[in-house]
């Protein structure tokens, strides 16, 4: 359990660093790199084999199954894209919880319709960058009044 909490703290620290960075200095690649590190920590992976959030969640679930001895690594690779309805529900939940984690830690709120359409880390990075830029502009405009 300690490992879980350590990874959670590390993911929070990565996003806090992003949140504290001057918004005008941010670009999509910096956000994408940090989101990639966070998804690895939250999903229990060493690296990112894909940028599709659902595929990453499936990979995470199957990796955990392999670690528990339920399937071999060879089976994991061959079955990475096949999953049943139960795992699909878990996968969607993992994707949504990750997006909510990012929103919460960065203090932003994506519109539900926008969040549902996000399927890749690149799309999430774009949405985060846009939202952070909008809020930075709103703060600057509000500060001038």
Secondary structure, 3 states (H helix, E strand, C coil): CHHHHHHHHHHHHHHHHHHHCCHHHCCHHHHHHHHHHHHHHHHCCCCCCCCEHHHHHHHHHHHHHHHCCCCCHHHHHHHCCCCCHHHHHHHHHHHHHHHHHHHHHHCCCCCHHHHHHCCEHHHHHHHHHHHHHHHHHHHHHHHCC
